[in-house]
Structure formats: C-alpha cells, structure tokens
Amino acid sequence: MLHYVPVRICVHAVTEGDAVSIEAIIASLDGSTVLRDTIRGQAINAAELGKELGNKMLDQGGRAILAEIM
C-alpha cells in the first residue's frame, strides 16, 4: 500500500557554458525550518555535485526533517 506524504523538497539547476549551479531546498511541513544551499562546478560533474549537495543538506538538518515525515 502506498501512502502519500507531502514533502517540501526542490532542486533547481542552471548551466552556463561548461558550468552548473545547483540549488536545493528542504523545508519542514510547517515551514518553521528551511534549509537552502547551492553548489557550483563543471556541468560534466552534475550528478556528483548533486549527490554532494544532497548529503551536505541531509547532514545539516535535512535528515531530521525527513525523519519527522516518515
């Protein structure tokens, strides 16, 4: 059985030439906590940059936000 769980997570990436900028947001359901961070690097490394940013945000409080929801 699947359960719908509203989660406020968004990611936006912009490329310019060979570079990429990735911005991510994780917010608590009530909006009292909002984590926002950006990482920049070579576009060819976008997947690795995204993983790095995601792990950093999880370590900075995102894991606790997600634990409240799950």
Backbone as a printed PyTorch tensor [residue, N CA C, xyz], in Angstrom:
tensor([[[  0.8310,  -1.1710,   0.0000],
         [  0.0000,   0.0000,   0.0000],
         [  0.8820,   1.2420,   0.0000]],

        [[  0.6050,   2.1640,  -0.8700],
         [  1.3540,   3.4080,  -0.9530],
         [  0.6870,   4.4710,  -0.1010]],

        [[  1.4960,   5.3010,   0.5290],
         [  0.9890,   6.4110,   1.3360],
         [  1.5190,   7.7040,   0.7450]],

        [[  0.6530,   8.6790,   0.6180],
         [  1.0590,   9.9960,   0.1460],
         [  1.6120,  10.7840,   1.3230]],

        [[  2.8310,  11.2660,   1.1920],
         [  3.4530,  12.0760,   2.2330],
         [  3.9210,  13.3720,   1.5850]],

        [[  3.3300,  14.5050,   1.9910],
         [  3.7670,  15.7750,   1.3970],
         [  5.1560,  16.1530,   1.9040]],

        [[  6.0590,  16.3930,   0.9930],
         [  7.4240,  16.7580,   1.3350],
         [  7.7840,  18.0060,   0.5510]],

        [[  8.4080,  18.9280,   1.2140],
         [  8.8200,  20.1640,   0.5510],
         [ 10.3110,  20.0980,   0.2490]],

        [[ 10.6080,  19.5330,  -0.9070],
         [ 11.9830,  19.4320,  -1.3850],
         [ 11.9940,  19.9330,  -2.8160]],

        [[ 12.9230,  20.7980,  -3.1300],
         [ 13.0310,  21.2390,  -4.5220],
         [ 14.4970,  21.4110,  -4.8890]],

        [[ 14.7500,  21.2410,  -6.1620],
         [ 16.1030,  21.3780,  -6.7070],
         [ 15.9900,  22.1080,  -8.0290]],

        [[ 16.8950,  23.0440,  -8.2440],
         [ 16.9150,  23.7960,  -9.4960],
         [ 18.3600,  23.8800,  -9.9670]],

        [[ 18.6030,  23.5320, -11.2110],
         [ 19.9570,  23.5820, -11.7690],
         [ 19.9710,  24.4790, -12.9990]],

        [[ 21.0430,  25.2330, -13.1300],
         [ 21.2190,  26.1320, -14.2670],
         [ 22.6210,  25.9040, -14.8250]],

        [[ 22.6920,  25.7470, -16.1300],
         [ 24.0040,  25.6170, -16.7690],
         [ 24.3430,  26.9070, -17.5000]],

        [[ 25.6250,  27.1970, -17.5060],
         [ 26.1390,  28.3270, -18.2640],
         [ 27.4910,  27.9150, -18.8140]],

        [[ 27.5210,  27.6520, -20.1050],
         [ 28.7330,  27.1210, -20.7020],
         [ 29.0140,  25.7400, -20.1480]],

        [[ 30.2070,  25.5430, -19.6260],
         [ 30.6030,  24.2550, -19.0540],
         [ 30.3100,  24.1550, -17.5610]],

        [[ 29.7050,  25.1940, -16.9840],
         [ 29.4710,  25.2300, -15.5400],
         [ 28.0070,  24.9370, -15.2130]],

        [[ 27.7810,  24.4490, -13.9900],
         [ 26.4230,  24.2150, -13.4980],
         [ 26.3280,  24.7620, -12.0760]],

        [[ 25.1730,  25.3120, -11.7710],
         [ 24.8610,  25.7650, -10.4250],
         [ 23.6050,  25.0200, -10.0030]],

        [[ 23.6720,  24.3370,  -8.8620],
         [ 22.5490,  23.5440,  -8.3630],
         [ 22.1320,  24.1160,  -7.0110]],

        [[ 20.8580,  24.4930,  -6.9020],
         [ 20.3050,  24.9970,  -5.6500],
         [ 19.2640,  24.0050,  -5.1490]],

        [[ 19.2820,  23.7260,  -3.8580],
         [ 18.3270,  22.7840,  -3.2800],
         [ 17.7200,  23.3710,  -2.0140]],

        [[ 16.4630,  22.9790,  -1.7640],
         [ 15.7440,  23.4130,  -0.5780],
         [ 15.0470,  22.2050,   0.0430]],

        [[ 15.1290,  22.0870,   1.3580],
         [ 14.3540,  21.1120,   2.1260],
         [ 13.6710,  21.9130,   3.2280]],

        [[ 12.3450,  21.7820,   3.3380],
         [ 11.6020,  22.5300,   4.3460],
         [ 10.7250,  21.5910,   5.1610]],

        [[ 10.5860,  21.9180,   6.4370],
         [  9.6750,  21.1550,   7.2930],
         [  8.2470,  21.4180,   6.8350]],

        [[  7.3490,  20.5220,   7.1790],
         [  5.9670,  20.6510,   6.7250],
         [  5.3210,  21.9440,   7.1870]],

        [[  5.6490,  22.3950,   8.3860],
         [  5.0340,  23.6260,   8.8930],
         [  5.8080,  24.8790,   8.4790]],

        [[  6.9230,  24.6950,   7.7680],
         [  7.7000,  25.8220,   7.2700],
         [  8.5880,  26.4830,   8.3120]],

        [[  8.6500,  25.9150,   9.5160],
         [  9.4580,  26.5250,  10.5650],
         [ 10.9570,  26.3530,  10.3390]],

        [[ 11.3320,  25.3380,   9.5820],
         [ 12.7360,  25.0960,   9.2490],
         [ 12.8780,  24.9910,   7.7400]],

        [[ 13.7640,  25.7970,   7.1890],
         [ 14.0230,  25.7640,   5.7530],
         [ 15.5350,  25.7220,   5.5580]],

        [[ 15.9960,  24.6860,   4.8840],
         [ 17.4140,  24.5520,   4.5460],
         [ 17.5760,  24.8940,   3.0750]],

        [[ 18.5600,  25.7190,   2.7740],
         [ 18.8020,  26.1140,   1.3860],
         [ 20.3060,  26.1850,   1.1780]],

        [[ 20.7640,  25.5970,   0.0680],
         [ 22.2000,  25.6170,  -0.2200],
         [ 22.4100,  25.5190,  -1.7210]],

        [[ 23.5810,  25.9120,  -2.1640],
         [ 23.9370,  25.9070,  -3.5780],
         [ 25.3350,  25.3360,  -3.7380]],

        [[ 25.5300,  24.6230,  -4.8340],
         [ 26.8630,  24.1190,  -5.1820],
         [ 27.1030,  24.4470,  -6.6470]],

        [[ 28.3490,  24.7340,  -6.9830],
         [ 28.7160,  25.0690,  -8.3640],
         [ 29.9120,  24.2260,  -8.7870]],

        [[ 29.9610,  23.9250, -10.0690],
         [ 31.0860,  23.1610, -10.5880],
         [ 30.9290,  22.9340, -12.0730]],

        [[ 31.6950,  22.0080, -12.5840],
         [ 31.6450,  21.6820, -14.0060],
         [ 30.3830,  20.8730, -14.3020]],

        [[ 29.6990,  21.2310, -15.3720],
         [ 28.4450,  20.5640, -15.7350],
         [ 28.6410,  19.0650, -15.9410]],

        [[ 29.7970,  18.6560, -16.4030],
         [ 30.0580,  17.2310, -16.6310],
         [ 30.0050,  16.4460, -15.3150]],

        [[ 30.1720,  17.1460, -14.1870],
         [ 30.1460,  16.5160, -12.8590],
         [ 28.8280,  16.7550, -12.1300]],

        [[ 27.7660,  17.0870, -12.8470],
         [ 26.4970,  17.4760, -12.2260],
         [ 25.9480,  16.4010, -11.2810]],

        [[ 25.9930,  15.1460, -11.6670],
         [ 25.4490,  14.0770, -10.8170],
         [ 26.2180,  13.9960,  -9.5010]],

        [[ 27.5360,  14.0720,  -9.5500],
         [ 28.3400,  14.0100,  -8.3360],
         [ 28.1030,  15.2460,  -7.4740]],

        [[ 27.9860,  16.4100,  -8.1120],
         [ 27.7130,  17.6380,  -7.3720],
         [ 26.3610,  17.5550,  -6.6690]],

        [[ 25.3640,  17.0070,  -7.3540],
         [ 24.0400,  16.8480,  -6.7650],
         [ 24.0670,  15.9370,  -5.5500]],

        [[ 24.8010,  14.8340,  -5.6510],
         [ 24.9360,  13.9180,  -4.5080],
         [ 25.6380,  14.6040,  -3.3410]],

        [[ 26.6790,  15.3500,  -3.6460],
         [ 27.4240,  16.0690,  -2.6050],
         [ 26.5180,  17.0780,  -1.8980]],

        [[ 25.7540,  17.8310,  -2.6740],
         [ 24.8480,  18.8170,  -2.1040],
         [ 23.7650,  18.1400,  -1.2660]],

        [[ 23.1950,  17.0690,  -1.7780],
         [ 22.1650,  16.3410,  -1.0490],
         [ 22.6770,  15.7970,   0.2760]],

        [[ 23.8400,  15.1950,   0.2630],
         [ 24.4260,  14.6590,   1.5050],
         [ 24.7320,  15.7720,   2.5020]],

        [[ 25.2290,  16.8950,   2.0020],
         [ 25.5280,  18.0300,   2.8700],
         [ 24.2490,  18.5300,   3.5390]],

        [[ 23.1640,  18.6320,   2.7610],
         [ 21.9070,  19.1190,   3.3190],
         [ 21.3040,  18.1280,   4.3120]],

        [[ 21.4370,  16.8400,   4.0290],
         [ 20.9690,  15.8370,   4.9860],
         [ 21.7110,  15.9670,   6.3030]],

        [[ 23.0240,  16.1650,   6.2380],
         [ 23.8440,  16.3000,   7.4350],
         [ 23.5550,  17.5880,   8.2010]],

        [[ 23.0760,  18.6260,   7.5070],
         [ 22.8300,  19.9220,   8.1470],
         [ 21.3920,  20.0700,   8.6510]],

        [[ 20.6650,  18.9650,   8.7410],
         [ 19.3270,  19.0320,   9.3010],
         [ 18.2320,  18.4240,   8.4350]],

        [[ 18.5470,  18.1570,   7.1890],
         [ 17.5500,  17.5660,   6.2870],
         [ 17.1050,  16.1840,   6.7200]],

        [[ 18.0310,  15.4190,   7.2700],
         [ 17.7080,  14.0650,   7.7340],
         [ 16.6520,  14.1330,   8.8520]],

        [[ 16.7910,  15.1100,   9.7480],
         [ 15.8300,  15.2590,  10.8480],
         [ 14.4550,  15.6680,  10.3180]],

        [[ 14.4270,  16.5370,   9.3130],
         [ 13.1580,  16.9510,   8.7000],
         [ 12.4730,  15.7340,   8.0820]],

        [[ 13.2190,  14.9540,   7.3320],
         [ 12.6490,  13.7810,   6.6820],
         [ 12.2090,  12.7220,   7.7000]],

        [[ 12.9540,  12.5990,   8.7980],
         [ 12.5970,  11.6220,   9.8380],
         [ 11.2470,  11.9700,  10.4740]],

        [[ 10.9420,  13.2580,  10.6030],
         [  9.6580,  13.6760,  11.1530],
         [  8.4960,  13.2700,  10.2480]],

        [[  8.7500,  13.2490,   8.9600],
         [  7.6940,  12.9600,   7.9750],
         [  7.4870,  11.4680,   7.8200]],

        [[  8.5590,  10.6980,   7.8630],
         [  8.4720,   9.2580,   7.5810],
         [  7.9330,   8.4750,   8.7400]]])
